[in-house]
Amino acid sequence: MVVGNYDDGSQRDLTGAETGTTYDSDDPAIATVDENGQVSAVGNGTTTIAVTNGTETATVVVLVQMPTDLSVVQDPVTESVDPGAELAYRLIITNLGAETAREVQVEDRLAQGSSYVSASGSGWSCIEAGGVVSCYRPELGGGASAPIDILTQAPTQAGPTSNTAAVRSGVEDGNTGDNVAVQSFQVGETDNADVDGNGAADALSDGLLIIRRLFGFSGAALTDGAVGSGCTRCDPTAIAAHIDQIQEGLDVDGNGLTDALTDGLLIIRYLFGFSGTALTDGAVGAGCTRCTAEEISAYCATLVP
């Protein structure tokens, strides 16, 4: 409760937001406070709550010590990997609480299309089934960490993917906000329309390069007058190789083919800012799975960095 003491000797309850009192936590990762002064523990540690009404401010120090607080972190954080390459990472399981967590279980849902190789860690028993690695240990003491090393083979198909790890135990967890770790990463080259690698997708550079390559151009015929300033892929060989590698992702209408007069035309029109029928008229291939202007626009948006 917040009490205001006045010069006339009276006192007023100033706890509620309607009285003009505001609250602020110095470290919301440890404790949060709502508009009415209700404090909620988030993680172990010490933070300061500031209480202000008018020109007056008071502070109170809050110490949070949760009985058990399991967390999972993936290390290293992988941003990209080659298709089919070895992908090794470590799950670091930590009990940030003061008391021992018992019957600790970890599940790591592997990236779709990846192949399991092994999983191990001191004190852990691990198995894999259906693309999910499950590990168990009887207990994990307060303040202790126990890593699990996982080895997989990355998916062979290029594109974005992710794996999800989660930890739980047979004891109530004081903070479930750190019990799940999701790691997203790219397999192979990113399927986006920034062909020259200058950080932007432009109709008269990237769009033109794509449609020329889909027509089969190479060498100077591919790149003349079409490479943007600040390029990181600048020579014809590198640009041709990049477009060939991401070609599957350039199948805008989703009919299983990447064609200059359909997909290439759709991309360059989109980069010019066309929408509706101006985007799609005469440019959607037979057997499309993305056929409407809305579907085509939404997919093209994913190709823009």
Secondary structure, 3 states (H helix, E strand, C coil): CCEEECCCCCEEECCCHHHCCEEEECCCCCEEECCCCCEEECCCEEEEEEEEECCEEEEEEEEECCCCCEEEEEECCCCEECCCCEEEEEEEEEECCCCCEEEEEEEEECCCCCEEEEEECCCCEEEEECCEEEEEEEEECCCCEEEEEEEEECCCCCEEEEEEEEEECCCCCCCHHHCEEEEEEEECCCCCCCCCCCCCCCHHHHHHHHHHHHCCCCCHHHHCCCCCCCCCCCCHHHHHHHHHHCHHHHCCCCCCCCCHHHHHHHHHHHHCCCCCHHHHCCCCCCCCCCCCHHHHHHHHHHCCC
